[in-house]
Amino acid sequence: MENELIFALGPVVIGASLITTWGIMLLITAIAWFSTRHLDRVPGTLQTTVEGIVVAIEGAITAVAPEHGRQIMPFIASIWLFLIIANLTGLIPGLHSPTDDLSVTSALAILVFFSAHWFGIKTQGLKNYLRHYLTPNPILLPFHIISEFTRTLALAIRLFGNMMSLELAAMLILLVAGFLAPIPILMLHIIEALVQAYIFGMLALIYLAGAMQSQ
């Protein structure tokens, strides 16, 4: 989708996708701060909801990386929460989901790329981490390197393509059918947005777990 120009600071262009992204990050920060300000032994509705979300995310992470779940949970949980809100932003009139912008999905994929190496080196040490690129045979080193870049590219394009096609399909159906079928389109958008957020976050989790457990 077109990233509408908001303003420019010299060579730095500030587009709608970037502004929306900042807004989502501020929203998540505000929700996290507000929901954890007053924690009680007997939780209320908000605290129960937040604790349920945290437990669900923790369960999904520990199922993939049981030994490193607590270490990578802040990163993976942040990715999931951001993507859920970002993907659903397209439902708000006048706004587009920032994840239908390739620059945003590329930035997320690059973040996952560097995070995987960071956690891998932090867990195993630089020497042991780099050794897995030479196993089972040093001749496979170029293929290991290529796979690192191709999976990052695929991660960015997969999310971008799915979200862009989802919004385009919704607009085309609305143009053809008018507002006769808004509820099915709305439900399709919500389901697909949640599925794409889950897939991206799960792939990021698998990449991090693989880097931390590689031998």
Stockholm file with secondary structure:
# STOCKHOLM 1.0

chainA/1-215         MENELIFALGPVVIGASLITTWGIMLLITAIAWFSTRHLDRVPGTLQTTVEGIVVAIEGAITAVAPEHGRQIMPFIASIWLFLIIANLTGLIPGLHSPTDDLSVTSALAILVFFSAHWFGIKTQGLKNYLRHYLTPNPILLPFHIISEFTRTLALAIRLFGNMMSLELAAMLILLVAGFLAPIPILMLHIIEALVQAYIFGMLALIYLAGAMQSQ
#=GR chainA/1-215 SS CCCCEEEEETTEEEEHHHHHHHHHHHHHHHHHHHHTSSCCSSCCHHHHHHHHHHHHHHHHHHHHCTTTHHHHHHHHHHHHHHHHHHHHGGGSTTCCCGGGSHHHHHHHHHHHHHHHHHHHHHHHCHHHHHHGGGCSCGGGHHHHHHHHHHHHHHHHHHHHHHHHHHHHHHHHHHHHHTTSSHHHHHHHHHHHHHHHHHHHHHHHHHHHHHHHHCC
#=GC SS_cons         CCCCEEEEETTEEEEHHHHHHHHHHHHHHHHHHHHTSSCCSSCCHHHHHHHHHHHHHHHHHHHHCTTTHHHHHHHHHHHHHHHHHHHHGGGSTTCCCGGGSHHHHHHHHHHHHHHHHHHHHHHHCHHHHHHGGGCSCGGGHHHHHHHHHHHHHHHHHHHHHHHHHHHHHHHHHHHHHTTSSHHHHHHHHHHHHHHHHHHHHHHHHHHHHHHHHCC
//
